[in-house]
Amino acid sequence: MQPFNIRELTRTDTEALLAFEVRNRDWFESHIDARDPAFYSLSGVAKHIEDYLADFEMGAWHPLVIEDANRKIVGRANLKSIDSTLSSAEVGYRIDQQFCGQGLATLALRHLIEQARERWKLKQLAAYIFKENVGSRKVVERCGFLPHAHSPGGEDVEAECRFILSI
């Protein structure tokens, strides 16, 4: 596998992040919920970045980008809904379609697990995956996540599977 760099999202990522999202829009929307069309502009992505960085400063999110050797964004990975009281968070990632099947999603998820354990001192991570997304299911299982029923009384979405990792 070629070298990749995983780093925190910055305000200077607007153009590169927009290019990544536009390039992969159809691919992503075939696996996850579609973004609002207003997102797909420089101002939309700039606002998205500002929102994520504000949540990062509050300790609720940890947004990361994945770059190839040419510093082109080829993926994203996030710890989201970080709850220091419960020592838990959700994980999320999206990988450029051209880089799928090369182990990049596994690399990104392992990085999230490390950040959750070392930086945020979390004890549990959750991943929510659409049932049709077999590739993501394999990634989370490879990283030690186990299928878990939705909590009673919670929003049990028929199309999603929940996976939990105790760290």
N, C-alpha and C positions, 0 to 999 in steps of 0.2 A: 504494500500500500504506500502511496506517495505521502510525504509529510503534510500534516495538517496542523493548524494552530487554533486552539480554542481560547477565546478571550471575551472579556466583558463588552457588551454593547456600548457604543459611545455616540455622541451627537454627530460626529463626523461620518457616521455610517449611512446617512440618509440616502445618498445616490446609489451606493452599492447594495443596500438592503432593498431599495425599490427595484433595482434591476433583478435581484435574486427572486423577489416575490412575483414580479411580472413574468419572468422567465418560467416559473414553475406554477403559475396560478391554476391552470387546468389540472395539472397533476395533483396539487394539494387538494383542490376542491373535489377530486374524485375519491379522497380518503378522509377528509375532515370537513367541518362546516365552512362554508364560504365566508370570506370577509366582506364587509360593507364595500361597495364600489368606490366610495370616497377615500378609502385607504390607499388606492392605487394612484397616488400622485405624490409629488415631493412634499407638499404640505401635509398630506395624510400620513405619510411615513414619518415625517418630522414630529407630528403630534403623537403618533404611536410611540416613537422613541422617547419623547419627553414623559409620556405617561409611564412607560416601563421604568425609566430612570428615577422618576419620583417614587414609584413603588419600591424600587431597589433601595433608595435612601431611607425609606420607612421600614425596611426589612421584610417586605411582603413578597418580593420577587427577586430573582437573580437571573437577569437576561444575558445570554451569551451568543456569540456568533462563532461560526467555524469557517476558517479560511483555508484555501489550498496554498500551494507553494508560491503562487503568483499574487497572493493576498486578495483573491476573489472570494466573496462570500458564497459558500456552498452548503451551508446549513445553519440552523439555529437550535439552541437548546435552552430550556428555562426551568428553573425551580419556581413554582408559582403557588400562591395561597400559602405562603410560609406561615406557620402558626407556632410561635416559640412556646406558647403555653402547652400545646399538645405535642410539641417536638415533631411536627409533621409538615409535609408539603406534597404538592403534586409535581410530576415531571411532565415535560412536553418537549418535543423536538420535531423538526422538519428538515429533510435532507433533499438537496437538489436531485431531480430525477436522474440526471446523468451520473450521479455518484452512488446511486442505490446499488446494493449488493456487494459493496466493497468494504463493509465493516464500519463505515463511518457512523451510523446510528448507534451501534454498540459502543464505539469509542466515545461518542457524545454522552450516552447514558451513563457509562462508567465514570466519566468526568463529573456529571451531575451528582452521582452517588458520593463521590469523593468530596465534592464541595458541600453537600448536605451534611456529611459526617464531620468533616474537619472545620469548615468555616462556620456553619450554622448550628452544629451540635444537634442535629435532628436524629430521631430514632426510627421514623417510619416515612416511607414514600409511597405514593399512590400514582398509578397510571390508568388512564381511561382510554380505551381503544375500541373503535368501531369493529364489530364482529367480522366484517369483510376484510379488514386490514391485517391479513395473515403475516405480512412482513414485520409489522410492529409487534405483533403478538410474539413472534419468534425472538425479536430483540429483547423484549422485557423478560421473557422466560430465560433466555441465555444469561441475563444479568441477575437472575435469582428471584425475580418477582413471581408471586404465586397468584392464581385466580382467587378472587374473593367476592362473595356476594355483596350486593349493595346493602347498606345499613337499613334496618327496619324503619319505615316512616320516611326514608330519604327519597330523593327523586331517582327512582330506578328506571333508567332509560333502556328500553328494550334493545336498542341498536348498539349499546356500549357494553363492554366487559371491563370490570374493575380488577386491577392487579395491585398487590401490596408487597412491599419489601421492608422487612425489619432490619435496621442497620445498627 
